Amino acid sequence: MITETIEKPTTTTTDRLLDIAEVMAMVRISRTQIFNLVKVGRFPATVRILDGDDRRIRKSFWRLSDVQSWITDLQLKPKTQKK
């Protein structure tokens, strides 16, 4: 799975971090499908937040701008016609 690890989230009012529930609501696909798409490189990589002392991963997030770009890219791609 492709991931990016950061210790302190850097967010602004225009680019915040989304949790899995927010991502699922935006893209209307299941948690399993999202993580499968991340794994094969067809969905934005997660940003993982680490616990300070023990460095364990606490939760995965996505940048709002990355998810919005992914949605825009899908809308711009021409649909393939089935024969």
Secondary structure, 3 states (H helix, E strand, C coil): CCEEEECCCCCCCCCCEECHHHHHHHHCCCHHHHHHHHHCCCCCCEEEEECCCCCCEEEEEEEHHHHHHHHHHHHHCCCCCCC
